[in-house]
Amino acid sequence: MPNRTTKTNCRLCSYLCGLEAQIEDDKIVSLQPDPSRYPYDVGIVKGCPRFHSNLEFLNHPQRINHPLKRAGERGENRWQQISWEQALNEISEKLLHLRENFGAETLATSIGGPHTTFWPLHRFMNLFGSPNNVGIGQICWNPSIWVNSLTFGWPLENEIDPETTGCAILWGVNPAESDNSLFWRQVLAYNLTGKPLIVIDPRETRTARLATHWLAPNPGTDAALALGMLHVIIAEELYPQQFVEQWCHGFEQLKQQVADYTPQHVAQITGLTTQQIIQTAQLYAHANSASIFHGRGIDQIGANSVQVHRAIACLKGLTANIDRPGASYLSEMPEYIPEIDLELTDRLPAEQRQKQLGRDKIKLQTFEGYERLTRYTLQHGKQLPARYLTSAQPNLVWRAMLESQPYPIRAMIVSGSNPLICQADSELIAKALQSLDLLVALELFPNSVTALADYVLPMAGSLERPVLQTNAGVANIAYGGPQAIEPLHERRCDYDFWRELGLLCGQDEFWPWEDFTTSLDNILNPLGLTWESFCETGIYAPAPEYRKYESYEKNGQPGFATPSGKIELYCEVLNEVGSSPLPVHQSQPGASAEFPLLLITGGRKQPHWASSFRWLKTLKKPGTVPQAEVSKATAESLGLEHGQQVVVETPHGKTSFTLSIVIMKDNVVNVDYGWWFPEQSLAAPELGGAFTSNANMLTTASFETSDPILGQWIYNRIPCCIYPAQPVGQTTTDTNHLQQVPASKEN
Ligand code: SF4
């Protein structure tokens, strides 16, 4: 093809920034931000380190370029190159054989990854008959989707606007380091106004340094803080009484519930001062429009995860910061074909839904829970994607692999995720994956999971596949764009894998779109757009509407899509399933003589994305090492020094880090998340240094410490200790990461 410039999009995070690619001889020779497309700001794109790594990402010598079949023992990391046809035929034959012997539930999937599209995986799984997909969704965004839907009838979007927002709270979220892009720019713009910016985080993060007020509560006590704020707002009558009377359900019960959460009582639980609690409540309630943004910091506090989200939802409802400019608004059902219609959850038979692992232990993150919620959202013609609200409990999936209880899981397809690094209890996961009859990895780069796999399939990534972001089907927004070039080598789009596997498993009638682009034509058709016409602007985002509850009709009345038709301060659905209908702080195990400190982890640090991008030299900063952070007082009390190698140990395991002394809550240890070492041998037992400095050596997803309603496991508030590491010898290196053996004769 002639040399040309073409539109494309970065896919190294979910912003999908618009780019222009210069192509010569079918190769991308340079990339520039496209100022005519989202995010319309060249500075944002140029300021992003990942943008500059795109060409290295595309052409990296370690990219997986061909289908590979295991040639040695599992974990030896020896491979034979095979054709796609052979790979798909063999995988489908094995899956059908396993289904015949153990039932469809014997297949599990692990979802994630910046190069994947979620609905094709779920479509395949529902048609195959298995309810067992796992991911880290439960500790990332899922509780807010659930809780806002329970409280307001649908998920919320939050706004931070210099003109309309009067107070902003960033609760357990650190956009300076986890985002460093559009959201962070919005925070910076808001901050120039001098209006209150309150950051709640045990660490003085870069975001906290910007704040007008920084609160550092004891880990895992956020629900108590939110309840204390509710107490102050109600006691001082800082809420709009007419709005509450007209639109809130259960005010009197909430008032009674928070009566005991006095600032003095909450100060004892949280370690904050009474003045901090009172002032935060007053600043929030006095603002004409106030926003609360929250992140993984409060998604992953185990048994208090749902409770803190419920208490924050009550704060938003009680102060009428709902469907209000500069605060929060209810998003809309997509006007294009939504994910719920693409997943085909209705094709998963009832008896298979009942086999989902965790169904008998978790109250709402189940198909039954989803149906309870959907009864109400459908009153406003809305339906959330089922896959996000019905995942299997990972801990039970790993145990079913090892113990065949309550039934055997013998196969897993891992789509762009590395559960061994990113999910709780890495040792358990490593053993579980090694016990399988079939492990397939759809990946971009070799990692500890590909090293254990039977088949590794090369995925197309950023710049070589179309990308469309639809906010998981919970909002009427879509943005994205085309690939710049055809996939290199034998890389393929994940859609192609799921479709072709589906065809080989007898799903012919359900995969009418021959390629991903054709499926996108179908998705956009209700908007009168094709994929090609959509790509001219690359965005569909109608302006938000406010005060919609005044016009939504329910039984002839305006309102919210909840059982009461109002904002549910008292949640009827939680009451139905035997959980507390009012938010409550649950006391959790604290420090002990053996484990005198509290661990927190899971925070995202740019430029990496969890375990991703560790191969890229352009993203490596010299001297960056996995760190354990403590305060100066904590380090001194333990006789530890900055830069020293330390071991962090919990009741679940131990792993090592370099000590960093920072400003943060005393007696708390924050450890980096997502670390592994591609420069080390990928073969077992090292698995790319998967156990060297891996935060998930310290965690567990067991039910004793998880949320009983949605199953969030705990990352923040794990009792731990920390001590000097023994000097270690040199690590082994193995640069032949995908050691291949010659193809066998039958190929
Ligand atoms: S990584 Fe994200 S913010 Fe950075 S250029 Fe790519 S899409 Fe944009």
Boltz pocket constraint, residues with backbone or C-beta under 6 A from the ligand:
constraints:
  - pocket:
      binder: B
      contacts: [[A, 10], [A, 11], [A, 12], [A, 13], [A, 14], [A, 15], [A, 16], [A, 17], [A, 44], [A, 45], [A, 48], [A, 49], [A, 50], [A, 51], [A, 179], [A, 181]]
      max_distance: 6.0
